[in-house]
Amino acid sequence: MSEKTSTSSRIEVATLGSGCFWCSEAVFQMIRGVEKVEPGYAGGHLPNPTYEQVSSGTTGHAEVVQLTFNPNVTSFLEILEIFFGTHDPTQLNRQGADVGTQYRSVILYHTEQQKATAEKLIAELTVEGVFGSPIVTKLEPFKVFYPAEDYHKDYFQKHPRASYCQAVIAPKIGKLQKTYLSKLKLP
C-alpha cells in the first residue's frame, strides 16, 4: 500500500450546517483530528452562489462548514455530538437572531454510514429528551459544496473583538471548552 493510499484512507469529509458558518468554523477548528474547516454553501439549487444570494433565502443553500478529519482521532459520531452540543437543533430555519432557511440545522451526509450514524444519534437524543423539544435537523444527501468568499474564512480568528463574535461565537467557544475539553487541540 502506498503512503498516499494509507493516509487518504484515514481521512473523511463531513458537511454540516448549524446556523452561521462563522460559529461552526470557529468550533470545529479547535477539534483534534479536524485537519481543515471551510465555510461555504450547500444543499440548494443555485450553482456558484454568492453570500448575498444565499442570504436572500431563495437559493435553497444553507451556510455550512465542510470538515476534513481523521476518524481515528475524532470519529464522525463525535463530530456529530459536538455539532449537536454547540447549536440548537430544535429551532427551525434559525439560530438565535439569524433567521432563514440558510441558517437551518442540516447534516449533508457523504455516505450511508454517515446517514445511519446521524439517524441513530438523533433517535437517541430524542428518546433521552436532551433538548426538551423535537430535533428539526434535516438529513440530506451531500451533492455539492461551494466555498464561501475569502472574507468569511477564519472570521473569528481575524475579528475576535467584533460584536457578533463576542455576543454569539465566544459563548459557543466557552461551552465547547467546558464540555469537550478532551477533544480540543492542544495550544
N, C-alpha and C positions, 0 to 999 in steps of 0.2 A: 504494500500500500504506500502510495506517495505521501510526502509530508502535507501537500496541499489537500489531498483527499481526507487524510486523517484530521486535519484542522477543520475543514469545512463540515465534516460530519458532526462536529460538536457545536455548530452554530445554528440557531433558529431565528426566525423573524416573527414578531408579533405586531399587530396593528390595533391600537386601542384609542377610543375617544372617550374622554371623561370631562368634557367641558372645554375650557380654554386650553389650547395646546401649550401655552407658556407654563401653566401649572404642571401639566403632565410631564413636560420635558424636564423641568427642574427636579421633580420627584425621581424619575427614572434615571437621570444622570448620576444619582447618588447610589444606585444599587449595584452591588458586586455582581460581576458576570455580565452586566449590560455593557456592551462594547461601543454601541452607537445609539443615539436617540435623535431622531429627525422629526421636526414638526412638519405637518402637511395636511393634505385634504384627501378624503377617500369616502366611498360609499354613495357617490352621486352619479349624475348623468352627464355633466358638462366636462368635456376634455380640457385639460390645462387651465383650471380655474385660477383666478386671482383672489386675493384676500377680500377685496371689495365685492366680488361676485359671490363668494361663499358667505360673506357677512349679510348679503341681501336675503338669504334663506331660500333662494329659488333654485339652487343648483343640486340640491339633494345631498351635497357633501357635508361631512362633519369635520370639525377640526380634530385631528388625530396626531398621535405620535407613532412612528414606526421604530421599533426596537430591534436591534440585532444583539442577541445574547447567547451566552454559553449555558445550556441547560444542566450541565454538570456542576455549575456553580450556583445558579439560581434557576429553578425549574419554571416551566410555564405556569404550573399551579401557583407557585409562589409569586410570580409576576401578577397573576390574577388576584391573589389575596391582597397584594399591595394596591393594585388598581381599585378594588372594591373598598379598601380601607382608607383611601385618600380622596374619595369623592362621594357624592350622594347618589347612588344608583336608583333611588326612588323618585327622583324628580324627572318628569317627562319634558324633554327638549329644553332643559335649562340646568344651570349650575349657579346658584346664588342669583346675582343680578344679571348674569349672562343668559339671555333668553333667545330661543330659536332652535330649529332642527339642527343647525350647525353645532350646537352645544350638547347634542344628545349623548347619552351613555351607550357606547356600542363596542362590541368585540368583533372585529373583522377577522375571522379565523382563516388560517392558511392551510390547515389540514383537518381531516376528520377527527384526528386525535385531539387537536386544539378545541374543536367544537364539542366533543364528548367531555373533555375536562371542564370546559366552561359550563356546560349544561349541568354536570354533576355538582359543581361548586354552587351554582345558582340555586339548585334544588336544596342543597344542604343549608345554605344561608337562609332560604325561605322557611324550611322546616324549623330551624333554630330561632326564627323570628329576630334575626340580628338587627335588622333595620326598622322594625316596627311597622313598616309599610311595604307594599309589594315592590319587588325589584322590577324596574322597567327597562333594564339594559337590553338592547337588541343584540342578537347574534346574526351576523350577516356573513356570507362568504366573501373573502377578500377578492377584489378584482384588479384594482389599480390604485397606486399611491402617487400623488402629485406633491413634490416637496414645496414647502412654503417659501416665500420670498426670504432672502438672506437676512433682512432686518428682524425677522421673527426668531432666528436661530440664536440660542444661548441668551434668550431675553432676560431671564432672571439674573444670570451671571453678569450681564452687561449693565443692567438697570436695577440693582438691588434696592435702591432708595426710592424708586418710583412709587407713587401712591398705590397703584394696583398691586405691585409686588409686595409692598408692606402689608396691605389690607387683606390680600387673598392668598398669595403664594407663600409668604413667610409662615403663616399659621399651618399650612399644609406640610411644610418642611419640618416645623416643630413637632407636629403629630407623627410624621414619618420617623423622626429621630427618636421619639419616645417608644413607638410601637414596634418598629422594625430595625432596631439598633444592630442586631446580628446580621442583617442583610446589607448594611451600608458599607461602602468603600472606605478604606482607611485613608485619613488625610495624608 
